[in-house]
Amino acid sequence: MPRLFGAFARLDKPIDFESLDGEPVDLIFLLLAPEAAGADHLKALARVARMLRDSSIAGRLRAMHDGATIYTLLTATPTPDAA
């Protein structure tokens, strides 16, 4: 695997993951990285975390049903105020 690979899933039935906020989990990200990725995987994880802290983005991910639209949202270039 020459580069990072990510996958997103939205669960129909949220699961209790004993999270700090007590909320069940319904949005899942999988990140696969090559051994030589260095800190790239950490940057990707930080970006996902920033995105999900934005309740409007999380809400949009929950409401979207078209894979292409979800992909566009997840791969959009972040704006400076979203950092």
Secondary structure as UniProt FT lines:
FT   STRAND          5..15
FT   TURN            20..21
FT   STRAND          25..32
FT   HELIX           35..37
FT   TURN            38..39
FT   HELIX           40..53
FT   HELIX           55..63
FT   HELIX           67..75
FT   HELIX           80..82
//
